[in-house]
Amino acid sequence: MLTTIAVVLIVLWLLGMVGSVALGGFIHVLLVVAVIMILVRIIKGQKVL
């Protein structure tokens, strides 16, 4: 579940990079959240993908 959310957030971030500049800050916040979720899973020893 967390992996799916992280992947979706990363895809949205990539779309935001080529899309509008206005949502850039919000998209970067979402990217940070996605990276934190992935790191938490790695630290817990769970499979990432």
Backbone atoms as SQL, in Angstrom:
CREATE TABLE atoms (id INTEGER PRIMARY KEY, chain TEXT, resi INTEGER, resn TEXT, atom TEXT, x REAL, y REAL, z REAL);
INSERT INTO atoms VALUES
  (1, 'A', 1, 'MET', 'N', 0.818, -1.196, 0.000),
  (2, 'A', 1, 'MET', 'CA', 0.000, 0.000, 0.000),
  (3, 'A', 1, 'MET', 'C', 0.863, 1.261, 0.000),
  (4, 'A', 2, 'LEU', 'N', 1.825, 1.328, 0.922),
  (5, 'A', 2, 'LEU', 'CA', 2.700, 2.499, 0.961),
  (6, 'A', 2, 'LEU', 'C', 3.539, 2.623, -0.305),
  (7, 'A', 3, 'THR', 'N', 3.936, 1.481, -0.848),
  (8, 'A', 3, 'THR', 'CA', 4.726, 1.516, -2.076),
  (9, 'A', 3, 'THR', 'C', 3.914, 2.099, -3.221),
  (10, 'A', 4, 'THR', 'N', 2.663, 1.709, -3.312),
  (11, 'A', 4, 'THR', 'CA', 1.791, 2.237, -4.367),
  (12, 'A', 4, 'THR', 'C', 1.635, 3.745, -4.234),
  (13, 'A', 5, 'ILE', 'N', 1.422, 4.209, -3.009),
  (14, 'A', 5, 'ILE', 'CA', 1.279, 5.644, -2.784),
  (15, 'A', 5, 'ILE', 'C', 2.573, 6.362, -3.142),
  (16, 'A', 6, 'ALA', 'N', 3.716, 5.791, -2.752),
  (17, 'A', 6, 'ALA', 'CA', 5.002, 6.406, -3.058),
  (18, 'A', 6, 'ALA', 'C', 5.226, 6.503, -4.565),
  (19, 'A', 7, 'VAL', 'N', 4.905, 5.438, -5.280),
  (20, 'A', 7, 'VAL', 'CA', 5.078, 5.437, -6.737),
  (21, 'A', 7, 'VAL', 'C', 4.172, 6.482, -7.382),
  (22, 'A', 8, 'VAL', 'N', 2.934, 6.566, -6.931),
  (23, 'A', 8, 'VAL', 'CA', 2.001, 7.561, -7.471),
  (24, 'A', 8, 'VAL', 'C', 2.520, 8.967, -7.211),
  (25, 'A', 9, 'LEU', 'N', 3.030, 9.215, -6.011),
  (26, 'A', 9, 'LEU', 'CA', 3.554, 10.542, -5.688),
  (27, 'A', 9, 'LEU', 'C', 4.764, 10.896, -6.537),
  (28, 'A', 10, 'ILE', 'N', 5.629, 9.925, -6.783),
  (29, 'A', 10, 'ILE', 'CA', 6.799, 10.176, -7.621),
  (30, 'A', 10, 'ILE', 'C', 6.378, 10.467, -9.053),
  (31, 'A', 11, 'VAL', 'N', 5.408, 9.735, -9.575),
  (32, 'A', 11, 'VAL', 'CA', 4.911, 9.984, -10.931),
  (33, 'A', 11, 'VAL', 'C', 4.285, 11.370, -11.020),
  (34, 'A', 12, 'LEU', 'N', 3.499, 11.739, -10.008),
  (35, 'A', 12, 'LEU', 'CA', 2.909, 13.075, -10.005),
  (36, 'A', 12, 'LEU', 'C', 3.979, 14.156, -9.942),
  (37, 'A', 13, 'TRP', 'N', 5.049, 13.886, -9.182),
  (38, 'A', 13, 'TRP', 'CA', 6.151, 14.846, -9.102),
  (39, 'A', 13, 'TRP', 'C', 6.810, 15.017, -10.469),
  (40, 'A', 14, 'LEU', 'N', 7.047, 13.896, -11.154),
  (41, 'A', 14, 'LEU', 'CA', 7.660, 13.974, -12.478),
  (42, 'A', 14, 'LEU', 'C', 6.764, 14.726, -13.464),
  (43, 'A', 15, 'LEU', 'N', 5.462, 14.500, -13.375),
  (44, 'A', 15, 'LEU', 'CA', 4.535, 15.240, -14.227),
  (45, 'A', 15, 'LEU', 'C', 4.539, 16.724, -13.868),
  (46, 'A', 16, 'GLY', 'N', 4.693, 17.031, -12.596),
  (47, 'A', 16, 'GLY', 'CA', 4.752, 18.415, -12.154),
  (48, 'A', 16, 'GLY', 'C', 5.998, 19.123, -12.652),
  (49, 'A', 17, 'MET', 'N', 7.083, 18.373, -12.837),
  (50, 'A', 17, 'MET', 'CA', 8.326, 18.971, -13.338),
  (51, 'A', 17, 'MET', 'C', 8.146, 19.498, -14.758),
  (52, 'A', 18, 'VAL', 'N', 7.369, 18.797, -15.566),
  (53, 'A', 18, 'VAL', 'CA', 7.163, 19.229, -16.942),
  (54, 'A', 18, 'VAL', 'C', 5.881, 20.037, -17.094),
  (55, 'A', 19, 'GLY', 'N', 5.075, 20.042, -16.055),
  (56, 'A', 19, 'GLY', 'CA', 3.782, 20.741, -16.087),
  (57, 'A', 19, 'GLY', 'C', 3.894, 22.174, -15.612),
  (58, 'A', 20, 'SER', 'N', 3.044, 22.527, -14.697),
  (59, 'A', 20, 'SER', 'CA', 2.969, 23.907, -14.246),
  (60, 'A', 20, 'SER', 'C', 4.015, 24.213, -13.182),
  (61, 'A', 21, 'VAL', 'N', 4.426, 25.455, -13.161),
  (62, 'A', 21, 'VAL', 'CA', 5.392, 25.905, -12.172),
  (63, 'A', 21, 'VAL', 'C', 4.684, 26.213, -10.854),
  (64, 'A', 22, 'ALA', 'N', 3.411, 26.579, -10.919),
  (65, 'A', 22, 'ALA', 'CA', 2.665, 26.988, -9.728),
  (66, 'A', 22, 'ALA', 'C', 2.555, 25.864, -8.706),
  (67, 'A', 23, 'LEU', 'N', 2.417, 24.637, -9.149),
  (68, 'A', 23, 'LEU', 'CA', 2.275, 23.505, -8.231),
  (69, 'A', 23, 'LEU', 'C', 3.617, 22.872, -7.885),
  (70, 'A', 24, 'GLY', 'N', 4.701, 23.455, -8.354),
  (71, 'A', 24, 'GLY', 'CA', 6.027, 22.873, -8.148),
  (72, 'A', 24, 'GLY', 'C', 6.366, 22.647, -6.693),
  (73, 'A', 25, 'GLY', 'N', 6.104, 23.623, -5.839),
  (74, 'A', 25, 'GLY', 'CA', 6.414, 23.481, -4.419),
  (75, 'A', 25, 'GLY', 'C', 5.620, 22.368, -3.778),
  (76, 'A', 26, 'PHE', 'N', 4.345, 22.283, -4.088),
  (77, 'A', 26, 'PHE', 'CA', 3.484, 21.238, -3.527),
  (78, 'A', 26, 'PHE', 'C', 3.935, 19.860, -3.989),
  (79, 'A', 27, 'ILE', 'N', 4.292, 19.755, -5.256),
  (80, 'A', 27, 'ILE', 'CA', 4.738, 18.476, -5.800),
  (81, 'A', 27, 'ILE', 'C', 6.045, 18.048, -5.132),
  (82, 'A', 28, 'HIS', 'N', 6.935, 18.995, -4.851),
  (83, 'A', 28, 'HIS', 'CA', 8.182, 18.643, -4.190),
  (84, 'A', 28, 'HIS', 'C', 7.933, 18.160, -2.758),
  (85, 'A', 29, 'VAL', 'N', 6.949, 18.724, -2.091),
  (86, 'A', 29, 'VAL', 'CA', 6.580, 18.248, -0.760),
  (87, 'A', 29, 'VAL', 'C', 6.079, 16.808, -0.858),
  (88, 'A', 30, 'LEU', 'N', 5.281, 16.515, -1.867),
  (89, 'A', 30, 'LEU', 'CA', 4.798, 15.148, -2.062),
  (90, 'A', 30, 'LEU', 'C', 5.956, 14.182, -2.332),
  (91, 'A', 31, 'LEU', 'N', 6.944, 14.641, -3.078),
  (92, 'A', 31, 'LEU', 'CA', 8.112, 13.801, -3.349),
  (93, 'A', 31, 'LEU', 'C', 8.849, 13.481, -2.058),
  (94, 'A', 32, 'VAL', 'N', 9.027, 14.471, -1.206),
  (95, 'A', 32, 'VAL', 'CA', 9.706, 14.245, 0.068),
  (96, 'A', 32, 'VAL', 'C', 8.935, 13.219, 0.899),
  (97, 'A', 33, 'VAL', 'N', 7.615, 13.320, 0.912),
  (98, 'A', 33, 'VAL', 'CA', 6.792, 12.360, 1.646),
  (99, 'A', 33, 'VAL', 'C', 6.991, 10.954, 1.071),
  (100, 'A', 34, 'ALA', 'N', 7.030, 10.838, -0.247),
  (101, 'A', 34, 'ALA', 'CA', 7.216, 9.533, -0.887),
  (102, 'A', 34, 'ALA', 'C', 8.568, 8.938, -0.527),
  (103, 'A', 35, 'VAL', 'N', 9.611, 9.745, -0.540),
  (104, 'A', 35, 'VAL', 'CA', 10.949, 9.256, -0.203),
  (105, 'A', 35, 'VAL', 'C', 11.001, 8.821, 1.260),
  (106, 'A', 36, 'ILE', 'N', 10.374, 9.583, 2.140),
  (107, 'A', 36, 'ILE', 'CA', 10.347, 9.218, 3.558),
  (108, 'A', 36, 'ILE', 'C', 9.629, 7.884, 3.748),
  (109, 'A', 37, 'MET', 'N', 8.523, 7.676, 3.047),
  (110, 'A', 37, 'MET', 'CA', 7.794, 6.408, 3.170),
  (111, 'A', 37, 'MET', 'C', 8.661, 5.239, 2.706),
  (112, 'A', 38, 'ILE', 'N', 9.399, 5.427, 1.621),
  (113, 'A', 38, 'ILE', 'CA', 10.269, 4.358, 1.121),
  (114, 'A', 38, 'ILE', 'C', 11.385, 4.078, 2.122),
  (115, 'A', 39, 'LEU', 'N', 11.982, 5.134, 2.688),
  (116, 'A', 39, 'LEU', 'CA', 13.045, 4.944, 3.668),
  (117, 'A', 39, 'LEU', 'C', 12.545, 4.225, 4.914),
  (118, 'A', 40, 'VAL', 'N', 11.344, 4.546, 5.358),
  (119, 'A', 40, 'VAL', 'CA', 10.771, 3.874, 6.527),
  (120, 'A', 40, 'VAL', 'C', 10.608, 2.383, 6.249),
  (121, 'A', 41, 'ARG', 'N', 10.162, 2.045, 5.048),
  (122, 'A', 41, 'ARG', 'CA', 10.002, 0.623, 4.703),
  (123, 'A', 41, 'ARG', 'C', 11.352, -0.067, 4.661),
  (124, 'A', 42, 'ILE', 'N', 12.382, 0.607, 4.154),
  (125, 'A', 42, 'ILE', 'CA', 13.706, 0.000, 4.098),
  (126, 'A', 42, 'ILE', 'C', 14.247, -0.217, 5.507),
  (127, 'A', 43, 'ILE', 'N', 14.069, 0.779, 6.372),
  (128, 'A', 43, 'ILE', 'CA', 14.549, 0.679, 7.745),
  (129, 'A', 43, 'ILE', 'C', 13.836, -0.454, 8.488),
  (130, 'A', 44, 'LYS', 'N', 12.548, -0.617, 8.245),
  (131, 'A', 44, 'LYS', 'CA', 11.786, -1.682, 8.899),
  (132, 'A', 44, 'LYS', 'C', 12.148, -3.059, 8.339),
  (133, 'A', 45, 'GLY', 'N', 12.823, -3.081, 7.201),
  (134, 'A', 45, 'GLY', 'CA', 13.232, -4.364, 6.603),
  (135, 'A', 45, 'GLY', 'C', 12.189, -4.958, 5.694),
  (136, 'A', 46, 'GLN', 'N', 11.195, -4.179, 5.298),
  (137, 'A', 46, 'GLN', 'CA', 10.160, -4.685, 4.401),
  (138, 'A', 46, 'GLN', 'C', 10.616, -4.529, 2.946),
  (139, 'A', 47, 'LYS', 'N', 10.009, -5.324, 2.090),
  (140, 'A', 47, 'LYS', 'CA', 10.307, -5.252, 0.674),
  (141, 'A', 47, 'LYS', 'C', 9.748, -3.936, 0.124),
  (142, 'A', 48, 'VAL', 'N', 10.541, -3.217, -0.670),
  (143, 'A', 48, 'VAL', 'CA', 10.144, -1.914, -1.168),
  (144, 'A', 48, 'VAL', 'C', 9.197, -2.038, -2.341),
  (145, 'A', 49, 'LEU', 'N', 9.556, -2.818, -3.330),
  (146, 'A', 49, 'LEU', 'CA', 8.688, -2.949, -4.509),
  (147, 'A', 49, 'LEU', 'C', 8.208, -4.361, -4.680);
